[in-house]
Amino acid sequence: MTNRWVGVTIDCVDVEWVADFWSALLDRPRGPSRPGWVYLGHSDDPLPRLVFQPVTDAKRGKVRVHLDIAVDDIDKGIAQVIDLGGRHTGERHDYDEGVVVVVADPEEHEFCLVQYY
């Protein structure tokens, strides 16, 4: 049996808004989607697709799994997140190999921007 990672599903109250945020941030177009859902990418893409699933309850608490997004410039990456409707949490970690900053999308799903040195 061959297993293959094909996607990450993100629960959203406002699927369109959150999907638009991630589409712009990652420059990833929409693919075929189910009614009420939004998929970025296709199931046969080399990268896993992002799936935005409608839910009625807002996020509560810290997410247990998050995405790491590599950026060339951490400050420009933070500015882009904010311009797209997300926010900077204020959390930053500096390591010998680079810097990691925790940010959040419009519905408070945390993720990390990573700039490697």
N, C-alpha and C positions, 0 to 999 in steps of 0.2 A: 504494500500500500504506500502510495506517495502522498504526503501531506504538503500543502502549500499555503502560506499566509496570503490571504487575498484582500483583507481590509480591516479597518478600525471603525467601529460604530460609535457615534456620539449622540447621546440623548439630548433633545432640544425642545424647548417650548416654542420658540420661533425658528423653525427649521430654515426658512429662507434667509433670514438675517445671519444666522450663524454659518450657514453654508457659503453665503456671499463673502463673509469675513475670511474664511479659510481658502476659498477659491482665489481671492485677491492676494492673500498673504503668500500662498504657495504657487501662484500663477498656474493653477490646475483647473481646467475646464470641467463643466458638468458632463456626465455621461448619462446613459439611459437610466431612468429612475422609476420607482413605483409611485403611484399617486400619494401625495403628501410627504414623501421622502425625497431627499436629494442625495445623489451619488456623485462624487468627484472622481473622474476616471472611469475605466472599464474593468470588468472582472479579469480580462486577459492582459491588462497592462503589466509592464515589468515592475512597477511600483504598486504596493497595495492601495486600493481606493479608500477614500474616506466616505463613510455613509452617515447621513444625518437622519436620525429616527425621531419622529414626533412623540412627545410625552406630555402629560398634563401637569406634572409636578416639577417645580424649579429644582435645580441642583442644591444639595445640602451637604456640607462638609467637604473635606479635601478629597480630590480624586485619587484613586489608588494606582492608576496607570495613566501615564501622560506621554505626550510626544516631545521629542527634542528636535528643534529646528536649527540647523547650522546657518549662521549669518557671517558675512564678511566684516561687518562693523556693528558692534553691539549697540551703540547709541542710535545708529540709523535704524536698526532692527526694532528697538524699543519705540522709536518715533513712529515707525510704520504700524506697529500694533495699535498704538494710541490713535493714529489717524484713521484706522479702520474700525474703531469703536471698541477696542479692547483696552486693557489697562496694565500698567506696571505694578507689581505687588510690592516693590521695594526690596525684595529678596535678591541678593547677589552673592555669588561664591567665586572667589578668585583662586585658581589653581596654577601650578607651573605650566600645564599644557593649554590653559585658556581660561575663559570666564563663562559662567553660567548665570543667567538672569531668569527669574520666574516671572511670567506674565500670565494674563488670562484673556480669553476671548469674550465677546459680548455677554455670554451667559455664565461667566465665571469659571469656565473649564481651564484649569491651570495647565501651562506647558512651559517648556524651557527654550530660551534662545541661547545658543552656544556659539562662542567665537573661539576657534582654536588658534593658537599662536604658531 
